[in-house]
């Protein structure tokens, strides 16, 4: 049926497509158009034919072309196709190293913001810095990508970016894909025993900071109201 544009509502829009083939004695025109664009069919075809004739070095009278297009559409063989409940499949490929570097950079830089610059002197912080600098993972740092602890995900939606500092690990969720990264050693002064959440809205370019228990409470309230 041609190429489609998919909207967030799930609706499909057929992108206009017009093919003009020379047959020797004339031209054959094949046009696919969305139902919502039927009133624009003459405009689309007139523009396409005008370009076609120009590439062949032919001058065309606009009034005659407009009349010709009207007759063509009126007498054309028409067909209608309807696509209900379409299934859309696709493949997503991820550059594993690039993703790990991105999550590492987020954990490291937000930890500096959260704990102040004194965090730079933390042994794990130095390892994270070298990972970012050398663009190479450090096997001595505990991390999961994607995160295996899916229990965290129930408290964080896919409409925002989330970063959680809890105990000695940093949980990060971007566009629904989560990771766990060790940001300090167990027992260090940077351990977050209660848990602190950063909620980023990429639509408004804003963020809020709140305790983990408050986020859990808000999530439970939303679930009960639904």
N, CA, C and O of each residue as an XYZ file, in Angstrom:
904
protein
N       0.817     -1.213      0.000
C       0.000      0.000      0.000
C       0.850      1.261      0.000
O       0.334      2.354     -0.235
N       2.148      1.124      0.261
C       3.010      2.298      0.273
C       3.626      2.543      1.627
O       3.633      1.662      2.487
N       4.147      3.753      1.818
C       4.779      4.133      3.071
C       3.786      4.870      3.957
O       2.975      5.666      3.483
N       3.867      4.585      5.263
C       2.946      5.181      6.221
C       3.700      6.003      7.256
O       4.881      5.782      7.523
N       2.979      6.953      7.824
C       3.472      7.679      8.983
C       2.617      7.240     10.166
O       1.388      7.258     10.093
N       3.276      6.844     11.261
C       2.581      6.374     12.449
C       2.540      7.478     13.491
O       3.572      8.039     13.858
N       1.322      7.790     13.972
C       1.165      8.817     14.985
C       1.124      8.182     16.371
O       0.907      6.977     16.496
N       1.334      8.992     17.417
C       1.341      8.482     18.780
C      -0.004      7.887     19.172
O      -0.074      7.044     20.066
N      -1.079      8.325     18.504
C      -2.412      7.794     18.788
C      -2.596      6.390     18.235
O      -3.572      5.712     18.558
N      -1.646      5.949     17.391
C      -1.760      4.640     16.757
C      -2.337      4.719     15.365
O      -2.386      3.714     14.655
N      -2.784      5.923     14.953
C      -3.350      6.103     13.615
C      -2.260      6.084     12.555
O      -1.124      6.488     12.804
N      -2.625      5.606     11.362
C      -1.691      5.553     10.234
C      -2.097      6.558      9.173
O      -3.284      6.785      8.938
N      -1.106      7.156      8.537
C      -1.334      8.101      7.449
C      -0.531      7.636      6.241
O       0.689      7.492      6.309
N      -1.233      7.403      5.137
C      -0.568      6.954      3.915
C       0.087      8.148      3.226
O      -0.597      9.082      2.805
N       1.396      8.113      3.115
C       2.136      9.205      2.479
C       1.861      9.180      0.973
O       2.024      8.138      0.339
N       1.442     10.322      0.386
C       1.118     10.346     -1.045
C       2.262      9.836     -1.908
O       3.427     10.164     -1.682
N       1.905      9.025     -2.903
C       2.916      8.452     -3.796
C       2.346      8.425     -5.209
O       1.293      7.832     -5.442
N       3.030      9.062     -6.148
C       2.574      9.119     -7.528
C       3.702      8.644     -8.443
O       4.814      9.168     -8.391
N       3.411      7.659     -9.269
C       4.386      7.131    -10.230
C       3.882      7.376    -11.638
O       2.728      7.092    -11.957
N       4.758      7.907    -12.476
C       4.416      8.163    -13.880
C       5.360      7.358    -14.760
O       6.575      7.549    -14.717
N       4.797      6.456    -15.557
C       5.597      5.590    -16.418
C       5.254      5.841    -17.882
O       4.085      5.838    -18.270
N       6.288      6.057    -18.685
C       6.076      6.224    -20.133
C       5.792      4.859    -20.759
O       6.515      3.892    -20.521
N       4.722      4.795    -21.568
C       4.351      3.530    -22.219
C       4.681      3.523    -23.704
O       4.455      2.524    -24.387
N       5.214      4.632    -24.206
C       5.502      4.744    -25.642
C       4.427      5.542    -26.334
O       4.724      6.500    -27.048
N       3.180      5.162    -26.133
C       2.065      5.876    -26.747
C       1.474      6.908    -25.795
O       0.595      7.684    -26.173
N       1.958      6.911    -24.568
C       1.423      7.843    -23.576
C       2.080      7.617    -22.234
O       3.232      7.188    -22.161
N       1.360      7.900    -21.187
C       1.886      7.690    -19.839
C       0.871      6.922    -18.994
O      -0.341      7.046    -19.173
N       1.401      6.131    -18.075
C       0.573      5.415    -17.110
C       0.812      6.052    -15.747
O       1.954      6.228    -15.323
N      -0.261      6.391    -15.079
C      -0.156      7.076    -13.789
C      -0.729      6.191    -12.695
O      -1.867      5.729    -12.789
N       0.070      5.957    -11.651
C      -0.371      5.200    -10.492
C      -0.251      6.106     -9.276
O       0.831      6.607     -8.969
N      -1.366      6.313     -8.586
C      -1.352      7.232     -7.446
C      -1.960      6.564     -6.215
O      -3.063      6.022     -6.269
N      -1.221      6.612     -5.102
C      -1.719      6.135     -3.812
C      -1.842      7.347     -2.905
O      -0.920      8.155     -2.796
N      -2.995      7.462     -2.257
C      -3.217      8.646     -1.431
C      -4.104      8.283     -0.249
O      -4.985      7.430     -0.357
N      -3.861      8.942      0.878
C      -4.664      8.695      2.069
C      -6.065      9.265      1.883
O      -6.260     10.253      1.175
N      -7.032      8.627      2.527
C      -8.424      9.063      2.416
C      -8.581     10.520      2.831
O      -9.390     11.250      2.257
N      -7.809     10.941      3.826
C      -7.910     12.315      4.317
C      -7.396     13.338      3.308
O      -7.653     14.533      3.452
N      -6.674     12.880      2.292
C      -6.085     13.784      1.286
C      -6.808     13.742     -0.060
O      -6.310     14.286     -1.045
N      -7.965     13.107     -0.111
C      -8.652     12.954     -1.398
C      -8.948     14.296     -2.065
O      -8.903     14.406     -3.291
N      -9.246     15.304     -1.268
C      -9.550     16.624     -1.846
C      -8.304     17.292     -2.430
O      -8.407     18.255     -3.190
N      -7.125     16.773     -2.068
C      -5.870     17.347     -2.561
C      -5.288     16.538     -3.723
O      -4.204     16.847     -4.217
N      -6.000     15.517     -4.148
C      -5.484     14.612     -5.178
C      -5.136     15.366     -6.465
O      -4.071     15.146     -7.043
N      -6.021     16.247     -6.913
C      -5.770     16.989     -8.161
C      -4.534     17.863     -8.037
O      -3.731     17.948     -8.966
N      -4.382     18.509     -6.894
C      -3.220     19.384     -6.658
C      -1.928     18.581     -6.711
O      -0.959     19.001     -7.344
N      -1.908     17.409     -6.038
C      -0.720     16.562     -6.024
C      -0.359     16.090     -7.429
O       0.802     16.141     -7.834
N      -1.379     15.625     -8.174
C      -1.125     15.076     -9.502
C      -0.692     16.167    -10.473
O       0.195     15.951    -11.299
N      -1.305     17.315    -10.376
C      -0.943     18.429    -11.262
C       0.516     18.829    -11.055
O       1.234     19.091    -12.020
N       0.938     18.876     -9.833
C       2.320     19.236     -9.511
C       3.293     18.186    -10.022
O       4.357     18.515    -10.546
N       2.921     16.910     -9.865
C       3.780     15.810    -10.312
C       3.904     15.795    -11.828
O       4.998     15.608    -12.360
N       2.787     15.993    -12.531
C       2.822     15.991    -13.997
C       3.601     17.184    -14.539
O       4.313     17.071    -15.537
N       3.461     18.316    -13.879
C       4.185     19.513    -14.309
C       5.693     19.268    -14.256
O       6.421     19.646    -15.173
N       6.158     18.632    -13.173
C       7.583     18.316    -13.046
C       8.007     17.280    -14.074
O       9.098     17.356    -14.640
N       7.128     16.310    -14.307
C       7.441     15.245    -15.263
C       7.666     15.810    -16.667
O       8.634     15.459    -17.341
N       6.755     16.691    -17.096
C       6.873     17.265    -18.435
C       8.083     18.196    -18.557
O       8.698     18.293    -19.619
N       8.415     18.880    -17.456
C       9.569     19.781    -17.474
C      10.861     18.997    -17.659
O      11.762     19.439    -18.373
N      10.956     17.830    -17.014
C      12.154     17.001    -17.170
C      12.304     16.497    -18.602
O      13.406     16.165    -19.040
N      11.193     16.444    -19.324
C      11.219     16.029    -20.735
C      11.337     17.214    -21.677
O      11.292     17.045    -22.896
N      11.489     18.424    -21.119
C      11.660     19.625    -21.928
C      10.388     20.101    -22.600
O      10.448     20.765    -23.634
N       9.239     19.776    -22.033
C       7.954     20.168    -22.626
C       7.315     21.277    -21.797
O       7.277     21.220    -20.568
N       6.816     22.288    -22.505
C       6.104     23.376    -21.856
C       4.622     23.012    -21.800
O       4.043     22.574    -22.794
N       4.022     23.196    -20.641
C       2.620     22.824    -20.468
C       1.817     24.033    -19.999
O       2.219     24.735    -19.071
N       0.679     24.269    -20.648
C      -0.223     25.338    -20.246
C      -0.915     24.934    -18.939
O      -1.506     23.857    -18.857
N      -0.845     25.786    -17.933
C      -1.373     25.445    -16.606
C      -2.869     25.172    -16.629
O      -3.350     24.262    -15.954
N      -3.615     25.973    -17.418
C      -5.065     25.772    -17.472
C      -5.409     24.439    -18.125
O      -6.293     23.714    -17.669
N      -4.685     24.130    -19.211
C      -4.927     22.864    -19.889
C      -4.530     21.679    -19.007
O      -5.199     20.645    -18.991
N      -3.420     21.854    -18.272
C      -2.968     20.786    -17.377
C      -3.978     20.549    -16.263
O      -4.264     19.406    -15.909
N      -4.517     21.635    -15.712
C      -5.501     21.529    -14.648
C      -6.753     20.808    -15.134
O      -7.320     19.980    -14.423
N      -7.181     21.134    -16.362
C      -8.359     20.485    -16.940
C      -8.089     19.011    -17.199
O      -8.947     18.159    -16.968
N      -6.873     18.719    -17.686
C      -6.482     17.340    -17.965
C      -6.474     16.503    -16.692
O      -6.953     15.369    -16.681
N      -5.925     17.072    -15.621
C      -5.852     16.362    -14.346
C      -7.250     16.055    -13.818
O      -7.495     14.956    -13.322
N      -8.170     17.016    -13.919
C      -9.549     16.794    -13.467
C     -10.194     15.642    -14.217
O     -10.887     14.813    -13.626
N      -9.960     15.597    -15.526
C     -10.528     14.524    -16.340
C      -9.898     13.182    -15.998
O     -10.583     12.161    -15.939
N      -8.597     13.191    -15.776
C      -7.894     11.954    -15.442
C      -8.443     11.345    -14.144
O      -8.722     10.148    -14.079
N      -8.592     12.185    -13.118
C      -9.069     11.694    -11.825
C     -10.523     11.253    -11.910
O     -10.923     10.270    -11.286
N     -11.309     11.990    -12.688
C     -12.728     11.640    -12.828
C     -12.900     10.286    -13.512
O     -13.778      9.507    -13.141
N     -12.060     10.004    -14.516
C     -12.203      8.778    -15.294
C     -11.244      7.658    -14.862
O     -11.220      6.585    -15.465
N     -10.462      7.920    -13.820
C      -9.466      6.935    -13.403
C     -10.115      5.706    -12.783
O     -11.208      5.774    -12.221
N      -9.426      4.598    -12.897
C      -9.853      3.373    -12.218
C      -9.441      3.491    -10.758
O      -8.257      3.610    -10.440
N     -10.433      3.458     -9.877
C     -10.156      3.719     -8.459
C     -10.324      2.449     -7.639
O     -11.178      1.610     -7.924
N      -9.504      2.332     -6.633
C      -9.590      1.211     -5.706
C      -9.391      1.697     -4.291
O      -8.673      2.671     -4.064
N     -10.010      1.040     -3.343
C      -9.901      1.439     -1.939
C      -9.404      0.261     -1.112
O      -9.872     -0.866     -1.274
N      -8.473      0.528     -0.242
C      -7.970     -0.494      0.679
C      -8.032      0.064      2.095
O      -7.698      1.223      2.343
N      -8.462     -0.780      3.004
C      -8.588     -0.377      4.397
C      -7.761     -1.300      5.264
O      -7.852     -2.524      5.161
N      -6.944     -0.692      6.129
C      -6.077     -1.474      7.012
C      -6.569     -1.299      8.441
O      -6.440     -0.217      9.015
N      -7.126     -2.346      9.014
C      -7.629     -2.288     10.375
C      -6.695     -3.024     11.330
O      -6.154     -4.080     11.004
N      -6.518     -2.441     12.517
C      -5.668     -3.034     13.566
C      -4.335     -3.528     13.005
O      -4.003     -4.705     13.153
N      -3.569     -2.648     12.364
C      -2.290     -3.082     11.791
C      -1.297     -3.493     12.849
O      -1.260     -2.911     13.933
N      -0.502     -4.478     12.548
C       0.573     -4.900     13.435
C       1.872     -4.327     12.904
O       2.217     -4.515     11.737
N       2.581     -3.635     13.760
C       3.820     -2.967     13.359
C       4.988     -3.629     14.062
O       5.012     -3.745     15.288
N       5.943     -4.054     13.279
C       7.128     -4.722     13.831
C       8.373     -3.960     13.414
O       8.405     -3.322     12.363
N       9.378     -4.035     14.236
C      10.623     -3.351     13.898
C      11.766     -3.892     14.730
O      11.559     -4.677     15.654
N      12.954     -3.474     14.401
C      14.145     -3.897     15.123
C      14.839     -2.682     15.707
O      14.958     -1.642     15.059
N      15.292     -2.828     16.934
C      16.053     -1.770     17.597
C      17.455     -2.295     17.887
O      17.623     -3.307     18.568
N      18.435     -1.610     17.371
C      19.815     -2.030     17.626
C      20.468     -1.021     18.563
O      20.325      0.188     18.380
N      21.176     -1.516     19.552
C      21.832     -0.666     20.531
C      23.337     -0.883     20.492
O      23.814     -2.015     20.424
N      24.065      0.204     20.536
C      25.503      0.138     20.668
C      25.784     -0.061     22.156
O      25.699      0.881     22.944
N      26.121     -1.298     22.532
C      26.233     -1.663     23.947
C      27.229     -0.762     24.679
O      26.912     -0.227     25.741
N      28.419     -0.591     24.127
C      29.450      0.207     24.793
C      29.000      1.657     24.956
O      29.196      2.256     26.013
N      28.401      2.218     23.912
C      27.940      3.610     23.976
C      26.878      3.783     25.053
O      26.869      4.784     25.769
N      25.984      2.802     25.165
C      24.935      2.877     26.185
C      25.530      2.808     27.589
O      25.134      3.566     28.475
N      26.480      1.900     27.788
C      27.133      1.782     29.093
C      27.847      3.084     29.448
O      27.798      3.532     30.594
N      28.513      3.691     28.460
C      29.216      4.949     28.699
C      28.239      6.063     29.084
O      28.520      6.878     29.963
N      27.091      6.082     28.410
C      26.082      7.107     28.690
C      25.574      6.989     30.127
O      25.520      7.980     30.856
N      25.208      5.785     30.523
C      24.692      5.575     31.876
C      25.774      5.847     32.931
O      25.487      6.386     34.000
N      27.005      5.472     32.619
C      28.115      5.734     33.543
C      28.324      7.228     33.727
O      28.526      7.698     34.847
N      28.275      7.970     32.637
C      28.466      9.427     32.678
C      27.362     10.092     33.506
O      27.625     11.008     34.284
N      26.140      9.624     33.330
C      25.015     10.178     34.083
C      25.197      9.916     35.580
O      25.028     10.817     36.401
N      25.542      8.678     35.923
C      25.722      8.318     37.337
C      26.833      9.154     37.975
O      26.680      9.660     39.087
N      27.947      9.292     37.265
C      29.106     10.007     37.799
C      28.811     11.494     37.982
O      29.079     12.056     39.044
N      28.264     12.125     36.957
C      28.044     13.570     37.010
C      26.927     13.942     37.977
O      27.017     14.961     38.662
N      25.871     13.125     38.040
C      24.800     13.442     38.985
C      25.243     13.189     40.423
O      24.787     13.869     41.341
N      26.126     12.219     40.623
C      26.662     11.960     41.964
C      27.470     13.163     42.448
O      27.411     13.526     43.623
N      28.221     13.774     41.539
C      28.985     14.983     41.907
C      28.019     16.105     42.290
O      28.250     16.831     43.257
N      26.932     16.239     41.520
C      25.923     17.263     41.822
C      25.255     16.965     43.159
O      25.027     17.871     43.961
N      24.942     15.686     43.398
C      24.197     15.298     44.589
C      25.056     15.357     45.860
O      24.604     15.850     46.894
N      26.281     14.858     45.778
C      27.140     14.783     46.966
C      28.140     15.937     47.072
O      28.870     16.037     48.057
N      28.173     16.793     46.074
C      29.135     17.896     46.003
C      30.465     17.360     45.453
O      30.615     16.155     45.249
N      31.412     18.249     45.218
C      32.667     17.875     44.572
C      33.541     16.963     45.426
O      34.508     16.389     44.925
N      33.219     16.825     46.686
C      33.992     15.918     47.540
C      33.853     14.470     47.069
O      34.690     13.625     47.388
N      32.801     14.191     46.315
C      32.598     12.832     45.802
C      33.709     12.430     44.834
O      33.984     11.241     44.672
N      34.349     13.405     44.190
C      35.406     13.120     43.216
C      36.526     12.284     43.830
O      37.181     11.513     43.129
N      36.745     12.432     45.119
C      37.822     11.713     45.800
C      37.461     10.271     46.170
O      38.304      9.530     46.673
N      36.224      9.880     45.924
C      35.805      8.512     46.222
C      36.506      7.538     45.257
O      36.607      7.835     44.067
N      36.987      6.390     45.740
C      37.698      5.426     44.885
C      36.869      4.954     43.684
O      37.391      4.850     42.573
N      35.592      4.671     43.902
C      34.732      4.240     42.792
C      34.505      5.389     41.819
O      34.440      5.185     40.607
N      34.386      6.596     42.357
C      34.211      7.768     41.498
C      35.383      7.906     40.539
O      35.200      8.234     39.366
N      36.577      7.656     41.036
C      37.772      7.747     40.183
C      37.739      6.677     39.091
O      38.153      6.929     37.960
N      37.247      5.491     39.430
C      37.128      4.427     38.428
C      36.116      4.816     37.355
O      36.345      4.586     36.168
N      34.998      5.404     37.774
C      33.976      5.841     36.818
C      34.530      6.918     35.888
O      34.249      6.937     34.690
N      35.315      7.802     36.466
C      35.930      8.875     35.663
C      36.833      8.286     34.587
O      36.822      8.742     33.443
N      37.611      7.278     34.952
C      38.519      6.656     33.989
C      37.753      5.869     32.922
O      38.175      5.799     31.768
N      36.621      5.279     33.322
C      35.772      4.578     32.354
C      35.303      5.552     31.276
O      35.357      5.254     30.083
N      34.842      6.723     31.723
C      34.357      7.743     30.784
C      35.506      8.260     29.919
O      35.348      8.448     28.713
N      36.654      8.485     30.540
C      37.804      9.016     29.810
C      38.319      8.029     28.773
O      38.590      8.408     27.634
N      38.454      6.768     29.160
C      39.023      5.749     28.265
C      37.982      5.057     27.392
O      38.316      4.284     26.495
N      36.693      5.355     27.679
C      35.598      4.732     26.927
C      35.711      3.211     26.936
O      35.571      2.538     25.915
N      35.971      2.707     28.136
C      36.148      1.266     28.298
C      35.625      0.843     29.670
O      36.060      1.395     30.680
N      34.695     -0.129     29.735
C      34.128     -0.568     31.019
C      35.197     -1.132     31.951
O      36.196     -1.695     31.505
N      34.970     -0.971     33.240
C      35.867     -1.499     34.267
C      35.175     -2.693     34.916
O      34.122     -2.537     35.534
N      35.751     -3.873     34.783
C      35.127     -5.092     35.291
C      35.096     -5.168     36.814
O      34.404     -6.014     37.380
N      35.840     -4.291     37.477
C      35.837     -4.312     38.943
C      34.666     -3.514     39.520
O      34.406     -3.564     40.722
N      33.957     -2.772     38.650
C      32.791     -2.007     39.095
C      31.534     -2.853     38.862
O      31.345     -3.414     37.782
N      30.687     -2.937     39.877
C      29.452     -3.712     39.748
C      28.444     -2.902     38.926
O      28.156     -1.748     39.242
N      27.919     -3.520     37.876
C      26.883     -2.868     37.079
C      26.018     -3.913     36.396
O      26.441     -5.053     36.198
N      24.822     -3.522     36.043
C      23.883     -4.359     35.295
C      23.300     -3.520     34.171
O      22.770     -2.436     34.410
N      23.397     -4.016     32.957
C      22.788     -3.329     31.812
C      22.299     -4.377     30.819
O      23.099     -5.078     30.199
N      20.955     -4.481     30.668
C      19.921     -3.751     31.416
C      19.801     -4.275     32.838
O      20.299     -5.355     33.155
N      19.138     -3.504     33.693
C      19.023     -3.868     35.102
C      18.209     -5.139     35.267
O      17.150     -5.294     34.659
N      18.713     -6.049     36.093
C      18.004     -7.297     36.342
C      16.939     -7.123     37.421
O      15.970     -7.881     37.471
N      17.119     -6.134     38.274
C      16.158     -5.909     39.362
C      14.952     -5.138     38.832
O      14.846     -3.923     39.001
N      14.045     -5.876     38.185
C      12.883     -5.247     37.581
C      11.913     -4.691     38.627
O      11.024     -3.908     38.293
N      12.085     -5.097     39.902
C      11.184     -4.603     40.946
C      11.258     -3.088     41.073
O      10.284     -2.456     41.485
N      12.394     -2.497     40.728
C      12.520     -1.040     40.766
C      11.563     -0.381     39.765
O      11.015      0.687     40.034
N      11.371     -1.015     38.629
C      10.622     -0.405     37.537
C       9.173     -0.097     37.885
O       8.581      0.800     37.284
N       8.589     -0.810     38.832
C       7.183     -0.578     39.157
C       6.969      0.798     39.775
O       5.843      1.295     39.801
N       8.029      1.414     40.269
C       7.901      2.727     40.897
C       8.236      3.874     39.933
O       8.109      5.044     40.295
N       8.657      3.543     38.722
C       9.091      4.586     37.792
C       8.452      4.369     36.416
O       8.603      3.307     35.813
N       7.733      5.398     35.926
C       7.062      5.275     34.639
C       8.048      5.449     33.485
O       9.240      5.672     33.696
N       7.525      5.342     32.256
C       8.358      5.506     31.064
C       8.233      6.905     30.474
O       8.811      7.191     29.425
N       7.483      7.777     31.143
C       7.254      9.128     30.630
C       8.311     10.121     31.088
O       8.331     11.268     30.641
N       9.185      9.677     31.977
C      10.238     10.555     32.496
C      11.568      9.803     32.521
O      11.617      8.591     32.308
N      12.642     10.542     32.783
C      13.939      9.926     33.057
C      14.088      9.864     34.575
O      13.726     10.804     35.281
N      14.625      8.749     35.070
C      14.727      8.548     36.518
C      16.150      8.179     36.921
O      16.812      7.395     36.241
N      16.611      8.742     38.020
C      17.885      8.341     38.618
C      17.651      8.172     40.111
O      17.114      9.062     40.770
N      18.053      7.038     40.631
C      17.878      6.722     42.045
C      19.222      6.358     42.663
O      19.917      5.467     42.175
N      19.582      7.050     43.736
C      20.749      6.673     44.544
C      20.218      5.900     45.751
O      19.510      6.462     46.587
N      20.555      4.630     45.842
C      20.046      3.805     46.926
C      21.157      2.875     47.391
O      21.691      2.085     46.612
N      21.500      2.979     48.681
C      22.654      2.264     49.226
C      23.904      2.682     48.431
O      24.248      3.864     48.423
N      24.581      1.751     47.772
C      25.813      2.126     47.055
C      25.677      1.978     45.539
O      26.677      1.960     44.821
N      24.417      1.870     45.048
C      24.207      1.736     43.604
C      23.312      2.857     43.079
O      22.516      3.446     43.811
N      23.469      3.123     41.811
C      22.677      4.137     41.129
C      21.801      3.436     40.096
O      22.310      2.769     39.195
N      20.484      3.587     40.226
C      19.530      3.027     39.273
C      19.148      4.127     38.296
O      18.739      5.212     38.709
N      19.282      3.850     36.981
C      18.984      4.843     35.953
C      17.990      4.250     34.968
O      18.148      3.118     34.511
N      16.963      5.031     34.646
C      15.966      4.587     33.666
C      15.754      5.689     32.637
O      15.264      6.771     32.963
N      16.128      5.405     31.391
C      15.967      6.345     30.288
C      15.114      5.699     29.210
O      15.437      4.618     28.717
N      14.013      6.370     28.844
C      13.124      5.859     27.795
C      12.745      4.399     28.034
O      12.639      3.617     27.089
N      12.543      4.037     29.298
C      12.102      2.690     29.620
C      13.204      1.667     29.769
O      12.935      0.538     30.178
N      14.444      2.025     29.449
C      15.568      1.090     29.553
C      16.388      1.427     30.796
O      16.875      2.548     30.938
N      16.538      0.457     31.692
C      17.164      0.744     32.983
C      18.517      0.065     33.148
O      18.832     -0.910     32.467
N      19.309      0.605     34.070
C      20.645      0.067     34.376
C      20.961      0.318     35.839
O      20.422      1.235     36.459
N      21.841     -0.507     36.379
C      22.336     -0.357     37.750
C      23.849     -0.186     37.706
O      24.543     -0.958     37.045
N      24.361      0.822     38.407
C      25.799      1.065     38.421
C      26.252      1.346     39.855
O      25.639      2.147     40.562
N      27.305      0.695     40.267
C      27.891      0.955     41.580
C      28.574      2.323     41.546
O      29.432      2.573     40.699
N      28.185      3.213     42.478
C      28.789      4.548     42.461
C      29.695      4.791     43.667
O      30.438      5.772     43.694
N      29.640      3.897     44.675
C      30.533      4.010     45.823
C      30.643      2.654     46.507
O      29.861      1.747     46.220
N      31.592      2.515     47.394
C      31.764      1.247     48.091
C      30.774      1.125     49.240
O      30.322      2.133     49.783
N      30.437     -0.098     49.609
C      29.565     -0.324     50.761
C      30.275      0.177     52.020
O      31.450     -0.106     52.252
N      29.533      0.919     52.813
C      30.097      1.433     54.051
C      30.756      2.788     53.917
O      31.217      3.346     54.912
N      30.815      3.341     52.693
C      31.440      4.660     52.521
C      30.488      5.749     53.007
O      29.315      5.485     53.274
N      30.994      6.960     53.119
C      30.177      8.079     53.604
C      29.156      8.545     52.570
O      28.294      9.368     52.877
N      29.248      8.026     51.352
C      28.323      8.437     50.293
C      27.132      7.488     50.127
O      26.285      7.704     49.260
N      27.066      6.460     50.938
C      25.953      5.507     50.848
C      24.639      6.223     51.192
O      24.548      6.937     52.191
N      23.634      6.016     50.347
C      22.308      6.599     50.570
C      21.397      5.521     51.147
O      20.831      4.719     50.404
N      21.255      5.502     52.470
C      20.507      4.438     53.126
C      19.005      4.533     52.866
O      18.332      3.509     52.750
N      18.474      5.751     52.774
C      17.029      5.927     52.588
C      16.626      5.961     51.114
O      15.487      5.642     50.772
N      17.538      6.339     50.265
C      17.230      6.416     48.841
C      16.744      7.793     48.431
O      15.840      8.352     49.052
N      17.353      8.344     47.372
C      16.972      9.651     46.845
C      16.695      9.526     45.352
O      17.480      8.935     44.610
N      15.555     10.096     44.917
C      15.109      9.976     43.527
C      15.209     11.324     42.817
O      14.852     12.362     43.373
N      15.703     11.286     41.575
C      15.670     12.452     40.693
C      14.736     12.116     39.531
O      14.935     11.130     38.821
N      13.727     12.942     39.355
C      12.728     12.745     38.293
C      12.885     13.853     37.258
O      12.648     15.024     37.553
N      13.283     13.481     36.047
C      13.535     14.452     34.982
C      12.419     14.394     33.940
O      12.060     13.320     33.459
N      11.883     15.553     33.603
C      10.879     15.649     32.532
C      11.564     16.206     31.292
O      11.949     17.375     31.267
N      11.719     15.371     30.254
C      12.412     15.827     29.053
C      11.536     16.695     28.161
O      12.018     17.252     27.175
N      10.243     16.818     28.499
C       9.348     17.682     27.726
C       9.440     19.128     28.205
O       9.445     20.059     27.399
N       9.511     19.308     29.525
C       9.590     20.654     30.093
C      11.010     21.045     30.482
O      11.253     22.168     30.925
N      11.958     20.100     30.311
C      13.362     20.329     30.667
C      13.492     20.757     32.124
O      14.190     21.720     32.442
N      12.809     20.028     33.005
C      12.844     20.334     34.430
C      13.020     19.047     35.222
O      12.873     17.952     34.677
N      13.340     19.179     36.525
C      13.472     17.987     37.360
C      13.072     18.312     38.791
O      13.066     19.469     39.212
N      12.737     17.248     39.527
C      12.465     17.384     40.949
C      13.249     16.303     41.679
O      13.600     15.270     41.108
N      13.514     16.563     42.944
C      14.254     15.622     43.792
C      13.364     15.258     44.971
O      12.778     16.141     45.598
N      13.253     13.965     45.282
C      12.395     13.545     46.373
C      12.888     12.244     46.992
O      13.607     11.486     46.342
N      12.511     11.974     48.240
C      12.915     10.720     48.887
C      12.280      9.517     48.181
O      11.190      9.627     47.620
N      12.950      8.398     48.211
C      12.447      7.191     47.567
C      11.084      6.791     48.128
O      10.200      6.414     47.359
N      10.888      6.864     49.446
C       9.625      6.468     50.051
C       8.474      7.352     49.586
O       7.342      6.883     49.466
N       8.749      8.613     49.327
C       7.711      9.509     48.818
C       7.302      9.104     47.405
O       6.118      9.129     47.066
N       8.288      8.727     46.575
C       7.991      8.268     45.228
C       7.177      6.976     45.265
O       6.237      6.810     44.488
N       7.535      6.065     46.164
C       6.802      4.802     46.303
C       5.369      5.082     46.736
O       4.434      4.460     46.233
N       5.196      6.009     47.661
C       3.863      6.365     48.153
C       3.008      6.960     47.036
O       1.834      6.616     46.899
N       3.603      7.861     46.231
C       2.870      8.467     45.121
C       2.452      7.415     44.096
O       1.342      7.459     43.566
N       3.358      6.465     43.821
C       3.058      5.412     42.871
C       1.918      4.539     43.364
O       1.031      4.179     42.590
N       1.934      4.194     44.654
C       0.882      3.354     45.229
C      -0.459      4.066     45.205
O      -1.485      3.437     44.944
N      -0.471      5.376     45.476
C      -1.711      6.151     45.445
C      -2.294      6.208     44.048
O      -3.506      6.084     43.869
N      -1.422      6.399     43.046
C      -1.875      6.445     41.651
C      -2.459      5.098     41.229
O      -3.451      5.042     40.502
N      -1.834      4.015     41.692
C      -2.308      2.687     41.350
C      -3.681      2.409     41.954
O      -4.546      1.823     41.303
N      -3.878      2.837     43.215
C      -5.168      2.635     43.876
C      -6.268      3.452     43.236
O      -7.404      2.990     43.132
N      -5.940      4.687     42.795
C      -6.956      5.549     42.184
C      -7.418      5.026     40.847
O      -8.570      5.217     40.457
N      -6.490      4.345     40.123
C      -6.857      3.744     38.842
C      -7.740      2.526     39.063
O      -8.154      1.881     38.099
